[in-house]
Amino acid sequence: MINSDDFAKRLQKVIDYYSESASSFSEKIGVQRSSISHILSGRNKPSLDFVLKVLSFYPEVELYWLLNGKGEFPFQPDQILPIPEKKQESASLPKIDTANKSN
């Protein structure tokens, strides 16, 4: 379960990081200003829709960090190691020797 007070602190950190006011932040993610105020005050818990809007507009915010405080903020996607590509081996069928075939 999400701790509302801790979530509010992390949300405030996101707002501060981007030098936004609560009004401009709410405008960017498409929620009412009162929603931000109620979450920051601890009155309301964030909805899934709210969390998804934050994540979609601010890619440096990582879901697990926002919800649980574990991980990093800002998240640096370039720190992820690329998955090596598998080389496709060509499948070869066994050759049939038709020259020495007896009838």
N, C-alpha and C positions, 0 to 999 in steps of 0.2 A: 504494500500500500504506500502511496505517496505521502510523504510528510509535507503538508501545505506550507509550513513556515520555511523549510529548507528549499522547497520548490520556488517560493517567492523570492528568496535570496538569490537563487541561480537565475531566475528570470530578470531580476533587477541587475544582475551582473551582465547579462546579455544586453539589456537596454543601455546600460552605461558604456559597455564596450563599443557599441555602435554610435555613441553620443546622441541617442534619441531621447526625446521626452516620451512620457507614457502616451500622450496624444498622437505623436508622429508614429510611434511604434504600433499602436492600435490601428492607425490608418493604413500602414504598410501591410500588415498581415490580414486586414479586413475584418476586424472585430470592433465592437463598441468600446469606447474609452472606459466606460464603467466596468467592463469585463476585466480589463487590466487592473483597475483600481481595486476591485473586489478580490482578485487573485493575490495582488501584492499585499493587501491588508490581512489576508488569511481568511476572509469571509467565505470565499468560494474556492473549491478545488478546480483545477483546470480540466476541461473536457478533452476528450480524445481529438475532437475537431480543432480545438485551440492549439494543442501540442503539434498536430500535423501542420497547421498553418505556420507556426514558428519554424519548424524544421524545413518546410518548403521554401520559405523566404530567406532563411539564414542558414546556408549549408555548413557553416563552421560550427553550428550547434549540433551536438551529437545526442541522439535520443537517450541513450543510457545515462549520459552525464546529466541531461536535463531532468530526467525522472528520479535518478538515484544518487547523483553526485559522484559517480564513479566514472573515471575516464578523464578526458582533458577538454578544456575550453580555452581558446578556440581550437577546434579539431582541425588538423592538417591532413587532408586526404592524400597528399603526396608522400606522407610518411609510411603509407601502406606498401608493403613489398609486393611487387607484381607476381602473379601466379605464372610459373613457367609454362610455356605452351608445349603440348605433347606433339611430338613428331608423328605424323601418320605414316605407318608402315604399309607399304603396298602389299596387299594380300596376293600371293602367287599361288596358282593352282598347280598341282603336280602335273608334270608332263607325261603324256602317254606315248610310249614307244610303239608306233604302228608298223615299223619296218620289219620286225621279226615276228610278225603275227602269223600263226599257222591256221589254216582253214580246216 
